[in-house]
């Protein structure tokens, strides 16, 4: 029987995102993929003579992060929409690269909320590509853990034809939702922006029918919400979370708080778009009108998150990488953006860790505790006071595969 080699991470600080202060002088003992002990370095106890010692002095241990809004089969960048029509084999290669980027950035969980469909060669069924990625990664403990929403469900005339499943009325919406769950999706993603931004594509009753069906099958429902009209319908329809929430008002966030609904923030995309004004020639990013429009939407989005936070809405951090312009290793950018929106640094880190775990309904995700999985990474600096420390990843525990003794 193989015995997992022990690794002791000695004399680190610990940031568990439960409060604003680091725990200093901490040693963490790991056996294989589990945490055996978290103790003061001054009281490590008697170690096995073959235990490997990692001098973690000066670094901070952080729970593996949760990117609560991702698209693992897509690369991001300024042409992100076009990339959704790339060949399936290429998109699956992109997913593997994104898996590397996620893990090396300290992201342990990826909640995929939309991927293109393709024929699965194993059984000839047309399904969202992220479902195949999820199955592949389950067998590899070094890969990110995933929850998958299948593909986008939207009204016609909103997304590019062929990228989504179109549903123009309530019965079609319910049928599309059932089909996604039949394919194996963990949750559903409804696109609540309609052809007209001042109108939602479906009624609250239509959305509620989907929510009741999904909850009856043990699944969650989330909703893309770029504009206030769609947000209101999603809230009234009882979805479990809103993605983006770029236009919220005080009534909307109060209702979200009462219903214990999550907001999944993706503020960093506006920082990304602003950078494109100097790195691309695309008019929507470089023209005066384009830059003004981006700045205006960013200001409204930041204010929406600020309102939600003040109202007590639980906020989980996402990047929208792939399905938006960010890349898979940019979750630290979203944590910085949440601080800009009024969260304290430790609260923003909680949004990228424990709040993401709550959104997933997984008691292990985004946490570090004795007996739990060794899903943590180490950074240089204190992310509880300085969110930029999350860019300075030094070591990732789940990528350190210990040797085993026969």
Number of C-alpha atoms within 10 A of each C-alpha: 6 8 12 17 17 24 22 22 22 22 22 25 25 25 24 24 26 14 14 15 16 20 14 17 18 22 26 25 23 26 18 21 20 18 22 20 17 19 17 18 16 11 10 16 9 6 12 10 7 9 14 16 13 14 13 23 16 15 24 28 30 28 30 30 32 33 33 32 27 30 29 34 30 33 25 22 18 18 13 17 18 12 19 22 15 11 11 17 11 12 22 18 14 16 22 17 16 24 25 16 17 25 24 19 25 32 31 27 27 26 25 29 29 29 27 26 23 15 13 15 8 6 7 9 12 13 21 26 25 29 23 13 19 19 12 12 16 13 9 10 12 19 22 25 20 25 20 27 29 28 27 26 26 26 24 16 12 17 19 12 10 11 19 21 20 20 19 15 13 19 13 15 23 19 12 20 27 17 14 22 18 9 14 14 24 23 23 28 27 28 25 32 25 23 15 12 15 12 16 23 26 24 18 20 15 19 25 21 16 27 24 17 17 20 14 10 12 11 17 24 25 25 29 24 27 22 22 21 20 28 30 23 24 32 22 18 20 22 28 21 28 27 27 26 29 25 21 24 18 13 11 20 27 17 16 28 18 11 16 14 21 23 30 30 29 31 28 27 24 20 17 17 25 18 13 19 18 10 12 13 11 13 12 17 22 19 13 11 12 17 18 14 14 18 16 11 16 21 15 17 24 24 18 23 30 20 21 24 20 15 18 14 22 20 27 31 33 31 30 33 29 29 25 23 24 27 24 28 21 22 31 28 23 27 34 21 23 30 18 16 20 17 20 20 24 25 24 28 35 28 32 31 29 27 27 30 23 17 23 23 11 12 11 18 25 29 25 24 17 15 13 17 22 25 27 22 26 27 25 19 20 23 28 27 16 16 23 18 18 27 18 16 18 17 19 23 25 24 17 12 13 18 12 12 9 7
